[in-house]
Amino acid sequence: ERLGQRYTFEVLARHDGRPTPELALRFGLKRGERIAHLVTLHRADDQPHVLEERVIHLATVPGAADEDFTETPPGDWLLQHSLWSQAEHAISAVPAEPDDAALLDIAPGEACLLIERRTWNHEAPVTAVRLLYPGSRHRFVGRFGRARVLLVHQQSAIQVQRQGTLAVGLLRQQHALDVCVLNQAHLGGAGVLAALAR
């Protein structure tokens, strides 16, 4: 919808209970955990847009067991019904497996962008998701700047000229702000990807 296209989604498969050995390996799950495992195809103007495979940890989000996800896709539902304090993103380029290629209406082996995301609420896992995008249909862009870092550099130069004894302390502050701003920039880019991939 953000792209001016008609959005639809379909939950292709769902299983609640303990993960299979294959699923546990793919998502790093414990065999005794209770999860909801969903495979969802998102479409834009009736064309496959992204294939989502997700597990929701029912111990952390018990309400997911009673939700059928017919009206709201799993990602949007989780934003409304769960809390998270940490998130992890991994981005890879992968060839499309035959089954995934058929669902995405692309050739087997075609290049795809895989975004893997995990979220936790403190130490409790909330969800893990694999989002597979056909590479030929997507372009992800993140934009951020270094204005605050440049300002710190200018301030540092002035202080070094005026008073040598302040130089070391200010340079330490500069380093801390550099790291802070770059981390914020990185998280900002991840946020853009998260919004696009949701």
HELIX and SHEET records of a PDB file:
HELIX    1   1 PRO A   21  PHE A   27  1                                   7    
HELIX    2   2 PRO A   62  ASP A   66  5                                   5    
HELIX    3   3 PRO A   74  HIS A   81  1                                   8    
HELIX    4   4 PRO A   98  LEU A  104  1                                   7    
HELIX    5   5 GLY A  135  ARG A  137  5                                   3    
HELIX    6   6 ALA A  147  ARG A  162  1                                  16    
HELIX    7   7 GLY A  164  LEU A  166  5                                   3    
HELIX    8   8 ALA A  167  ALA A  197  1                                  31    
SHEET    1   A 6 TYR A   7  GLY A  17  0                                        
SHEET    2   A 6 ILE A  35  ALA A  44 -1                                        
SHEET    3   A 6 GLN A  47  HIS A  57 -1                                        
SHEET    4   A 6 ALA A 124  PRO A 134 -1                                        
SHEET    5   A 6 ALA A 111  ASN A 121 -1                                        
SHEET    6   A 6 GLN A  86  PRO A  95 -1                                        
END                                                                             
